[in-house]
Amino acid sequence: MTAATWADVPEGSPFPLQNLPYGVFTPAGDARARVGVAIGAHVLDVAAVLGDDTFAHGALNPFLAQGRARWSAVRAELTALLTEPRHRAAVTPHLHPLGTVTLHLPFEVADYVDFYASEHHAANVGRMFRPGAEPLTPQWKHLPIGYHGRAGTVVVSGTPVIRPCGQKKPAEGELPGFGPSARLDIEAEVGFVVGTGSTLGTPVGTSAFAEHVFGVCLVNDWSARDVQAWEYVPLGPFLAKSFATSVSPWIVPLEALEAARVRPPERAHALRPYLRETEDWGLDLRLEVRLNGQPVSRPPFSAMYWTGAQMLAHLTVNGASLRTGDLYASGTVSGPEPGERGCLMELTWGGEEPLKLADGTSRAFLEDGDEVTITATAPGADGTVIGFGEVTGKILPAVAGGRS
């Protein structure tokens, strides 16, 4: 059993000692951003308690670049500071109440890749758009499908999302329409944050996953479905996705998720050697999606067909190099049941079955003023529950002039 912390950790807190997720914050009355870890209802100033300027920055990248041995050593040192009573007097002044700090984007995003790793999501989309045909495309169970996104529009939780504008599919014989998206959607996802890079031309195998990936965050990959329907043939998502991708302000280290590791679903096809895992890197994460405060879905990440290790192996198998701060996301997390679907397109079956909300309204897709919050938990060491914080975004109207 891990020793108990002397810090004040309320019962059921998503941030027990066994978690210690990293973020970037500024305390009240201080404009200097620095790295912190969440413990209970507080943020611990890591630079102050360790006396290490690596953490006196507005991004985690300098620490991420130091590699797994350093990540483990710092985690052990912070755990000791928060468990051994002799450190209490020195550490306590550097604990800041969560409600008084400002949280920032926790790392500088180098590259962003988004996958399509849920069989249930991919099959539902296939049934909607290819009725009567095989739901999954021929390659789906042979490789993790993904697209290269836009790193510059990854934003931290709480950043408003302006309704995007774009071209839309025309009626037969007409010009394409243009204007604000009328089918604005969410995608509840899990993100993986790369710490140490790799050499160009050298693939990274599944067995090296924990050497390169520092931790896990929550992602909402906002999507304009009407824009996407017109632009994605014959290539992939572009303007329908690139306007905003929201991430949670906390990065949960892989070391905090050892108790959450599970076997992924059984494979229907033999995998190419580079995708075979020597360890199980499925994760028992339980997401919840709330629309205007009302829970509308609880997607299980354990149902994902492709794991984070397999996604990493696939995105580097052609020799593409990793960089500190790379982010890759799972794609929409969906389970086998209707209440486990991770996007409105699935939850409302393309808008044909709108959601009924508690205030008497209904939603096929997002309206201006709507707020979406995604949270998640996972089993932790010693019977604890590991929380990921939340990723929240509120929809604002399209900018003036976006209707030409």
LUMKE-90749 format. One line per field, with one value per residue (C-alpha): residue number from 1; residue in three letters; x, y, z. Coordinates in Angstrom, 2 decimals. Last residue first. Example, Ala and Ser with C-alpha at 12.3 -4.5 7.8 and 13.67 -1.06 7.14 Angstrom:
<rs>
nunu = (2 / 1)
vexvex = (Ser / Ala)
u = (13.67 / 12.30)
v = (-1.06 / -4.50)
w = (7.14 / 7.80)
</rs>
This chain:
<rs>
nunu = (404 / 403 / 402 / 401 / 400 / 399 / 398 / 397 / 396 / 395 / 394 / 393 / 392 / 391 / 390 / 389 / 388 / 387 / 386 / 385 / 384 / 383 / 382 / 381 / 380 / 379 / 378 / 377 / 376 / 375 / 374 / 373 / 372 / 371 / 370 / 369 / 368 / 367 / 366 / 365 / 364 / 363 / 362 / 361 / 360 / 359 / 358 / 357 / 356 / 355 / 354 / 353 / 352 / 351 / 350 / 349 / 348 / 347 / 346 / 345 / 344 / 343 / 342 / 341 / 340 / 339 / 338 / 337 / 336 / 335 / 334 / 333 / 332 / 331 / 330 / 329 / 328 / 327 / 326 / 325 / 324 / 323 / 322 / 321 / 320 / 319 / 318 / 317 / 316 / 315 / 314 / 313 / 312 / 311 / 310 / 309 / 308 / 307 / 306 / 305 / 304 / 303 / 302 / 301 / 300 / 299 / 298 / 297 / 296 / 295 / 294 / 293 / 292 / 291 / 290 / 289 / 288 / 287 / 286 / 285 / 284 / 283 / 282 / 281 / 280 / 279 / 278 / 277 / 276 / 275 / 274 / 273 / 272 / 271 / 270 / 269 / 268 / 267 / 266 / 265 / 264 / 263 / 262 / 261 / 260 / 259 / 258 / 257 / 256 / 255 / 254 / 253 / 252 / 251 / 250 / 249 / 248 / 247 / 246 / 245 / 244 / 243 / 242 / 241 / 240 / 239 / 238 / 237 / 236 / 235 / 234 / 233 / 232 / 231 / 230 / 229 / 228 / 227 / 226 / 225 / 224 / 223 / 222 / 221 / 220 / 219 / 218 / 217 / 216 / 215 / 214 / 213 / 212 / 211 / 210 / 209 / 208 / 207 / 206 / 205 / 204 / 203 / 202 / 201 / 200 / 199 / 198 / 197 / 196 / 195 / 194 / 193 / 192 / 191 / 190 / 189 / 188 / 187 / 186 / 185 / 184 / 183 / 182 / 181 / 180 / 179 / 178 / 177 / 176 / 175 / 174 / 173 / 172 / 171 / 170 / 169 / 168 / 167 / 166 / 165 / 164 / 163 / 162 / 161 / 160 / 159 / 158 / 157 / 156 / 155 / 154 / 153 / 152 / 151 / 150 / 149 / 148 / 147 / 146 / 145 / 144 / 143 / 142 / 141 / 140 / 139 / 138 / 137 / 136 / 135 / 134 / 133 / 132 / 131 / 130 / 129 / 128 / 127 / 126 / 125 / 124 / 123 / 122 / 121 / 120 / 119 / 118 / 117 / 116 / 115 / 114 / 113 / 112 / 111 / 110 / 109 / 108 / 107 / 106 / 105 / 104 / 103 / 102 / 101 / 100 / 99 / 98 / 97 / 96 / 95 / 94 / 93 / 92 / 91 / 90 / 89 / 88 / 87 / 86 / 85 / 84 / 83 / 82 / 81 / 80 / 79 / 78 / 77 / 76 / 75 / 74 / 73 / 72 / 71 / 70 / 69 / 68 / 67 / 66 / 65 / 64 / 63 / 62 / 61 / 60 / 59 / 58 / 57 / 56 / 55 / 54 / 53 / 52 / 51 / 50 / 49 / 48 / 47 / 46 / 45 / 44 / 43 / 42 / 41 / 40 / 39 / 38 / 37 / 36 / 35 / 34 / 33 / 32 / 31 / 30 / 29 / 28 / 27 / 26 / 25 / 24 / 23 / 22 / 21 / 20 / 19 / 18 / 17 / 16 / 15 / 14 / 13 / 12 / 11 / 10 / 9 / 8 / 7 / 6 / 5 / 4 / 3 / 2 / 1)
vexvex = (Ser / Arg / Gly / Gly / Ala / Val / Ala / Pro / Leu / Ile / Lys / Gly / Thr / Val / Glu / Gly / Phe / Gly / Ile / Val / Thr / Gly / Asp / Ala / Gly / Pro / Ala / Thr / Ala / Thr / Ile / Thr / Val / Glu / Asp / Gly / Asp / Glu / Leu / Phe / Ala / Arg / Ser / Thr / Gly / Asp / Ala / Leu / Lys / Leu / Pro / Glu / Glu / Gly / Gly / Trp / Thr / Leu / Glu / Met / Leu / Cys / Gly / Arg / Glu / Gly / Pro / Glu / Pro / Gly / Ser / Val / Thr / Gly / Ser / Ala / Tyr / Leu / Asp / Gly / Thr / Arg / Leu / Ser / Ala / Gly / Asn / Val / Thr / Leu / His / Ala / Leu / Met / Gln / Ala / Gly / Thr / Trp / Tyr / Met / Ala / Ser / Phe / Pro / Pro / Arg / Ser / Val / Pro / Gln / Gly / Asn / Leu / Arg / Val / Glu / Leu / Arg / Leu / Asp / Leu / Gly / Trp / Asp / Glu / Thr / Glu / Arg / Leu / Tyr / Pro / Arg / Leu / Ala / His / Ala / Arg / Glu / Pro / Pro / Arg / Val / Arg / Ala / Ala / Glu / Leu / Ala / Glu / Leu / Pro / Val / Ile / Trp / Pro / Ser / Val / Ser / Thr / Ala / Phe / Ser / Lys / Ala / Leu / Phe / Pro / Gly / Leu / Pro / Val / Tyr / Glu / Trp / Ala / Gln / Val / Asp / Arg / Ala / Ser / Trp / Asp / Asn / Val / Leu / Cys / Val / Gly / Phe / Val / His / Glu / Ala / Phe / Ala / Ser / Thr / Gly / Val / Pro / Thr / Gly / Leu / Thr / Ser / Gly / Thr / Gly / Val / Val / Phe / Gly / Val / Glu / Ala / Glu / Ile / Asp / Leu / Arg / Ala / Ser / Pro / Gly / Phe / Gly / Pro / Leu / Glu / Gly / Glu / Ala / Pro / Lys / Lys / Gln / Gly / Cys / Pro / Arg / Ile / Val / Pro / Thr / Gly / Ser / Val / Val / Val / Thr / Gly / Ala / Arg / Gly / His / Tyr / Gly / Ile / Pro / Leu / His / Lys / Trp / Gln / Pro / Thr / Leu / Pro / Glu / Ala / Gly / Pro / Arg / Phe / Met / Arg / Gly / Val / Asn / Ala / Ala / His / His / Glu / Ser / Ala / Tyr / Phe / Asp / Val / Tyr / Asp / Ala / Val / Glu / Phe / Pro / Leu / His / Leu / Thr / Val / Thr / Gly / Leu / Pro / His / Leu / His / Pro / Thr / Val / Ala / Ala / Arg / His / Arg / Pro / Glu / Thr / Leu / Leu / Ala / Thr / Leu / Glu / Ala / Arg / Val / Ala / Ser / Trp / Arg / Ala / Arg / Gly / Gln / Ala / Leu / Phe / Pro / Asn / Leu / Ala / Gly / His / Ala / Phe / Thr / Asp / Asp / Gly / Leu / Val / Ala / Ala / Val / Asp / Leu / Val / His / Ala / Gly / Ile / Ala / Val / Gly / Val / Arg / Ala / Arg / Ala / Asp / Gly / Ala / Pro / Thr / Phe / Val / Gly / Tyr / Pro / Leu / Asn / Gln / Leu / Pro / Phe / Pro / Ser / Gly / Glu / Pro / Val / Asp / Ala / Trp / Thr / Ala / Ala / Thr / Met)
u = (-20.68 / -21.98 / -18.91 / -18.98 / -19.67 / -18.06 / -20.05 / -21.92 / -20.22 / -20.24 / -18.98 / -16.10 / -15.14 / -12.42 / -12.44 / -10.20 / -8.56 / -9.53 / -7.89 / -10.03 / -8.31 / -8.31 / -4.67 / -3.48 / -5.94 / -9.07 / -9.90 / -12.05 / -13.17 / -14.75 / -16.13 / -18.02 / -20.11 / -21.65 / -24.40 / -24.62 / -25.01 / -26.66 / -24.98 / -26.44 / -29.70 / -30.68 / -33.93 / -35.49 / -37.64 / -35.13 / -34.14 / -32.88 / -34.38 / -31.74 / -32.71 / -33.38 / -32.85 / -29.85 / -27.32 / -28.28 / -28.93 / -26.32 / -24.13 / -23.88 / -23.92 / -20.56 / -19.18 / -21.76 / -22.11 / -25.84 / -26.68 / -24.69 / -21.63 / -19.15 / -17.91 / -14.71 / -14.36 / -10.81 / -7.94 / -5.82 / -2.20 / -0.26 / 3.39 / 4.93 / 8.45 / 8.89 / 8.32 / 9.82 / 8.06 / 9.91 / 6.99 / 6.19 / 5.96 / 2.20 / 1.55 / 3.68 / 2.12 / -1.40 / -0.50 / 0.80 / -2.29 / -4.48 / -6.65 / -10.05 / -11.36 / -13.79 / -11.69 / -12.35 / -15.92 / -18.30 / -20.78 / -23.27 / -25.88 / -25.13 / -26.91 / -24.86 / -25.47 / -24.43 / -22.46 / -20.22 / -18.83 / -15.74 / -14.71 / -11.06 / -10.07 / -6.98 / -5.79 / -2.02 / -1.47 / 2.22 / 4.13 / 1.87 / 1.54 / 1.25 / 4.78 / 4.25 / 1.29 / -1.91 / -3.90 / -7.56 / -10.63 / -8.63 / -9.99 / -10.74 / -7.88 / -6.44 / -6.54 / -4.37 / -6.16 / -4.01 / -0.88 / -2.54 / -0.61 / 2.66 / 1.23 / 1.20 / -2.16 / -1.88 / -4.16 / -5.49 / -7.99 / -7.79 / -9.95 / -9.55 / -10.59 / -11.00 / -9.10 / -11.86 / -14.35 / -11.66 / -9.66 / -10.91 / -9.61 / -9.08 / -11.52 / -14.05 / -13.63 / -14.81 / -18.59 / -19.48 / -16.93 / -18.56 / -21.92 / -20.33 / -18.54 / -16.41 / -15.04 / -12.24 / -12.86 / -9.78 / -8.97 / -5.37 / -2.88 / 0.78 / 4.46 / 4.57 / 8.08 / 9.53 / 6.07 / 5.32 / 8.67 / 7.20 / 4.74 / 7.64 / 8.95 / 10.03 / 13.43 / 13.59 / 13.71 / 15.03 / 12.64 / 11.24 / 10.77 / 7.61 / 4.67 / 1.20 / -1.61 / -5.18 / -8.51 / -11.61 / -15.19 / -16.00 / -18.38 / -20.65 / -21.69 / -24.33 / -25.54 / -22.05 / -21.98 / -22.12 / -21.53 / -23.65 / -22.20 / -23.42 / -26.48 / -26.99 / -27.95 / -28.27 / -25.06 / -22.77 / -21.59 / -18.79 / -17.45 / -18.09 / -17.02 / -19.00 / -16.60 / -15.40 / -14.82 / -11.63 / -12.63 / -10.43 / -7.15 / -6.78 / -5.38 / -5.71 / -2.00 / -1.50 / -3.68 / -4.56 / -2.83 / -5.35 / -5.83 / -6.68 / -5.23 / -4.32 / -5.59 / -9.05 / -10.06 / -8.50 / -11.65 / -13.95 / -16.22 / -20.02 / -20.28 / -23.04 / -26.81 / -26.62 / -23.32 / -23.48 / -25.34 / -24.16 / -20.56 / -20.74 / -22.05 / -19.29 / -16.56 / -17.93 / -18.23 / -14.80 / -13.21 / -9.73 / -10.35 / -7.12 / -6.21 / -2.66 / -1.35 / 2.20 / 4.35 / 1.80 / 3.34 / 2.30 / -0.19 / -2.58 / -3.31 / -5.00 / -5.72 / -5.54 / -7.92 / -10.34 / -7.54 / -6.30 / -2.54 / -0.05 / 3.38 / 3.07 / 2.40 / 5.68 / 8.15 / 5.92 / 4.85 / 8.27 / 8.85 / 5.42 / 6.62 / 3.74 / 3.54 / 7.28 / 7.84 / 5.25 / 6.87 / 10.26 / 8.86 / 7.11 / 10.28 / 12.32 / 9.78 / 9.65 / 13.46 / 13.83 / 11.14 / 12.63 / 14.01 / 12.02 / 8.79 / 10.38 / 11.36 / 7.96 / 5.70 / 4.82 / 4.64 / 8.04 / 9.48 / 9.35 / 12.80 / 13.94 / 14.28 / 14.07 / 11.97 / 9.28 / 9.18 / 9.44 / 6.68 / 4.07 / 1.47 / -2.09 / -4.86 / -8.26 / -6.81 / -3.33 / -2.90 / 0.63 / 2.08 / 4.24 / 4.69 / 3.02 / 4.23 / 1.43 / 1.04 / -1.95 / -3.85 / -1.57 / -0.68 / -0.98 / 0.53 / -0.52 / 0.73 / -1.34 / -0.43 / -2.59 / -1.75 / -1.75 / -5.43 / -6.67 / -10.19 / -11.25 / -13.59 / -12.96 / -11.27 / -7.45 / -5.94 / -2.20 / -0.61 / -0.57 / -1.17 / 1.60 / 1.16 / 0.00)
v = (35.26 / 34.23 / 34.53 / 38.31 / 38.58 / 35.79 / 32.61 / 32.50 / 31.18 / 27.53 / 26.80 / 24.41 / 22.12 / 19.53 / 18.05 / 16.86 / 13.55 / 11.65 / 8.54 / 6.55 / 4.85 / 1.13 / 1.09 / 2.08 / 3.72 / 2.74 / 5.26 / 8.37 / 10.67 / 14.06 / 15.74 / 19.04 / 20.60 / 24.06 / 25.25 / 29.00 / 28.74 / 25.43 / 22.03 / 19.21 / 17.23 / 18.83 / 18.97 / 21.44 / 20.59 / 21.79 / 18.17 / 17.60 / 15.36 / 14.24 / 14.43 / 11.20 / 12.00 / 14.27 / 11.84 / 9.08 / 11.43 / 9.86 / 8.90 / 12.36 / 13.79 / 12.22 / 9.70 / 6.92 / 4.99 / 5.55 / 3.67 / 0.59 / -0.92 / 1.69 / 4.91 / 6.95 / 9.38 / 9.58 / 8.29 / 11.41 / 12.17 / 15.02 / 15.77 / 17.90 / 16.55 / 15.46 / 12.11 / 11.17 / 9.79 / 6.65 / 4.98 / 3.00 / 6.21 / 6.86 / 3.13 / 2.42 / 5.32 / 4.15 / 0.63 / 1.86 / 4.01 / 0.99 / 0.11 / -1.57 / 0.78 / -0.92 / -0.04 / 3.63 / 3.26 / 6.06 / 7.46 / 9.65 / 12.38 / 13.66 / 17.02 / 20.09 / 21.98 / 18.86 / 16.44 / 13.68 / 11.06 / 8.95 / 5.74 / 4.83 / 1.18 / 1.39 / -1.04 / -1.14 / -4.86 / -5.72 / -7.49 / -5.78 / -6.64 / -3.65 / -3.89 / -7.59 / -7.05 / -8.05 / -11.24 / -10.43 / -10.40 / -9.18 / -9.68 / -6.47 / -4.73 / -6.30 / -4.00 / -1.36 / 0.77 / -0.30 / 0.97 / 4.33 / 6.63 / 5.64 / 6.75 / 10.28 / 12.12 / 15.37 / 18.07 / 21.16 / 19.16 / 19.52 / 21.36 / 21.04 / 24.09 / 25.42 / 22.53 / 19.91 / 20.74 / 22.83 / 19.70 / 16.13 / 13.68 / 13.29 / 12.17 / 13.22 / 15.05 / 18.48 / 18.25 / 15.96 / 17.67 / 21.09 / 19.60 / 17.68 / 20.63 / 18.81 / 19.66 / 17.32 / 17.24 / 15.79 / 14.38 / 13.86 / 11.00 / 10.75 / 10.78 / 8.80 / 8.03 / 5.34 / 4.05 / 3.22 / 1.56 / -1.98 / -0.82 / -0.07 / 3.35 / 3.55 / 5.06 / 7.29 / 10.54 / 9.85 / 9.85 / 12.34 / 12.12 / 13.33 / 12.52 / 13.35 / 10.86 / 12.11 / 10.47 / 11.45 / 12.70 / 14.09 / 17.03 / 18.28 / 21.34 / 20.52 / 23.98 / 25.19 / 28.92 / 29.94 / 28.80 / 26.79 / 24.86 / 25.91 / 24.13 / 21.32 / 18.68 / 20.26 / 21.62 / 20.18 / 22.88 / 25.41 / 26.84 / 28.73 / 27.75 / 28.38 / 30.04 / 27.74 / 29.43 / 28.40 / 26.69 / 23.64 / 24.50 / 25.05 / 23.06 / 25.42 / 25.67 / 21.90 / 21.43 / 17.84 / 14.94 / 12.20 / 8.72 / 5.11 / 2.48 / -0.46 / -3.91 / -3.78 / -0.69 / -1.69 / -3.03 / -0.15 / -0.96 / -0.88 / -3.51 / -2.21 / -1.98 / 1.59 / 3.27 / 6.67 / 5.83 / 2.22 / 3.27 / 5.95 / 3.36 / 0.94 / 3.55 / 4.52 / 0.92 / 0.00 / 2.90 / 3.85 / 6.68 / 8.58 / 12.25 / 13.48 / 16.77 / 18.03 / 20.17 / 21.21 / 23.43 / 21.91 / 22.42 / 24.82 / 27.05 / 26.87 / 30.01 / 29.60 / 30.47 / 27.55 / 25.03 / 26.23 / 26.83 / 24.57 / 26.21 / 27.41 / 23.77 / 22.36 / 23.58 / 22.88 / 19.48 / 18.08 / 16.29 / 14.66 / 12.37 / 11.75 / 14.79 / 15.38 / 11.66 / 11.56 / 14.59 / 12.86 / 9.63 / 11.49 / 13.44 / 10.24 / 8.53 / 11.43 / 11.63 / 7.96 / 8.35 / 11.18 / 14.68 / 16.09 / 16.08 / 18.37 / 21.02 / 20.60 / 21.12 / 24.67 / 28.10 / 27.65 / 27.47 / 23.67 / 23.10 / 25.82 / 23.21 / 24.15 / 21.05 / 22.69 / 25.97 / 24.55 / 22.04 / 24.54 / 22.17 / 22.69 / 22.15 / 20.51 / 17.02 / 17.01 / 18.54 / 18.96 / 22.28 / 23.77 / 27.54 / 30.64 / 33.96 / 36.54 / 36.36 / 37.84 / 34.55 / 31.67 / 30.96 / 27.42 / 24.72 / 21.10 / 17.75 / 14.92 / 13.61 / 10.44 / 8.07 / 10.99 / 11.52 / 13.90 / 12.83 / 13.47 / 10.81 / 11.71 / 15.09 / 15.23 / 17.60 / 16.94 / 14.59 / 11.92 / 8.28 / 5.76 / 3.53 / 0.00)
w = (-48.06 / -44.65 / -42.45 / -42.48 / -38.78 / -36.79 / -36.20 / -32.91 / -29.76 / -28.67 / -25.16 / -24.51 / -21.65 / -21.18 / -17.72 / -14.93 / -15.73 / -12.61 / -11.15 / -8.72 / -5.80 / -5.02 / -3.95 / -7.43 / -9.79 / -11.66 / -14.41 / -14.60 / -17.39 / -18.03 / -21.15 / -20.93 / -23.70 / -23.50 / -25.82 / -26.35 / -30.11 / -31.01 / -31.26 / -33.37 / -33.28 / -30.02 / -28.10 / -25.68 / -22.67 / -20.07 / -19.32 / -22.85 / -25.52 / -28.01 / -31.66 / -33.64 / -37.34 / -36.73 / -38.21 / -35.82 / -32.89 / -30.59 / -33.56 / -35.12 / -31.61 / -30.79 / -28.28 / -28.36 / -25.10 / -24.51 / -27.72 / -26.55 / -28.26 / -27.08 / -28.64 / -28.30 / -31.20 / -32.52 / -30.45 / -30.26 / -31.07 / -29.57 / -30.29 / -27.55 / -27.83 / -31.42 / -33.10 / -36.45 / -39.51 / -40.63 / -42.41 / -39.26 / -37.18 / -37.19 / -37.04 / -34.00 / -32.08 / -32.93 / -31.85 / -28.49 / -27.92 / -28.49 / -31.51 / -31.13 / -28.45 / -26.05 / -22.98 / -23.79 / -22.53 / -23.69 / -21.16 / -23.05 / -22.57 / -19.06 / -18.60 / -17.65 / -20.87 / -22.78 / -20.61 / -21.98 / -19.59 / -20.18 / -18.48 / -18.99 / -18.74 / -20.92 / -23.61 / -23.53 / -23.11 / -23.45 / -26.24 / -28.75 / -32.42 / -34.74 / -36.21 / -36.93 / -39.28 / -37.52 / -37.98 / -38.42 / -36.15 / -33.18 / -29.68 / -27.83 / -26.01 / -22.87 / -19.87 / -18.21 / -15.60 / -12.65 / -14.43 / -15.12 / -12.78 / -14.46 / -17.79 / -16.41 / -16.33 / -18.29 / -16.90 / -18.70 / -20.78 / -24.54 / -27.08 / -30.86 / -32.84 / -36.44 / -38.04 / -38.05 / -40.80 / -42.50 / -43.37 / -42.96 / -45.58 / -49.32 / -52.04 / -50.72 / -47.39 / -48.49 / -48.88 / -45.95 / -43.69 / -44.09 / -43.10 / -40.20 / -38.64 / -36.07 / -32.61 / -31.57 / -27.84 / -26.15 / -22.71 / -21.59 / -21.32 / -20.42 / -21.16 / -24.39 / -25.66 / -23.42 / -22.51 / -26.16 / -26.85 / -27.00 / -29.67 / -32.00 / -32.96 / -36.62 / -37.52 / -40.61 / -38.67 / -35.19 / -32.25 / -29.78 / -26.03 / -24.32 / -26.56 / -25.23 / -25.88 / -26.28 / -25.45 / -27.40 / -27.15 / -30.59 / -30.71 / -33.44 / -35.42 / -38.03 / -39.07 / -39.93 / -40.57 / -44.23 / -47.77 / -50.18 / -53.07 / -56.52 / -57.87 / -60.40 / -57.81 / -54.37 / -52.96 / -50.29 / -47.92 / -48.02 / -44.79 / -41.60 / -38.10 / -34.90 / -32.50 / -29.73 / -26.37 / -24.50 / -21.26 / -21.81 / -23.50 / -27.22 / -30.15 / -33.11 / -33.95 / -34.04 / -37.13 / -37.92 / -39.70 / -40.39 / -39.00 / -39.78 / -37.44 / -39.70 / -40.61 / -39.06 / -41.07 / -44.41 / -46.07 / -44.96 / -42.05 / -42.31 / -45.11 / -47.37 / -46.86 / -45.67 / -46.57 / -44.85 / -41.66 / -41.39 / -42.02 / -39.32 / -36.89 / -37.85 / -37.39 / -33.97 / -32.79 / -34.14 / -32.27 / -33.53 / -35.98 / -35.33 / -34.95 / -35.41 / -33.99 / -34.29 / -31.96 / -29.34 / -26.68 / -23.38 / -20.54 / -22.28 / -19.31 / -15.90 / -13.89 / -10.12 / -7.27 / -7.43 / -7.45 / -4.04 / -4.22 / -2.41 / -2.29 / 1.31 / 2.35 / 1.04 / 3.67 / 6.68 / 5.38 / 4.48 / 7.82 / 7.49 / 4.66 / 2.25 / -0.03 / -0.37 / -0.94 / -3.72 / -5.34 / -5.29 / -6.72 / -9.53 / -10.24 / -10.50 / -12.75 / -15.23 / -15.14 / -16.07 / -18.74 / -20.71 / -20.27 / -23.22 / -21.21 / -18.60 / -21.14 / -22.87 / -19.85 / -20.84 / -19.20 / -17.63 / -14.11 / -14.17 / -15.64 / -13.22 / -10.47 / -6.79 / -6.20 / -4.07 / -5.98 / -9.49 / -8.72 / -7.50 / -6.04 / -7.20 / -4.66 / -4.21 / -3.87 / -5.38 / -8.84 / -10.14 / -11.17 / -13.89 / -14.10 / -15.48 / -14.12 / -13.92 / -10.13 / -8.31 / -8.16 / -9.10 / -12.73 / -13.98 / -16.18 / -15.76 / -14.51 / -13.06 / -9.59 / -9.70 / -6.82 / -4.37 / -5.10 / -7.79 / -8.76 / -5.14 / -3.79 / -0.16 / 0.03 / -0.24 / 2.34 / 2.15 / 4.69 / 2.03 / 2.85 / 2.28 / -0.78 / 0.00)
</rs>
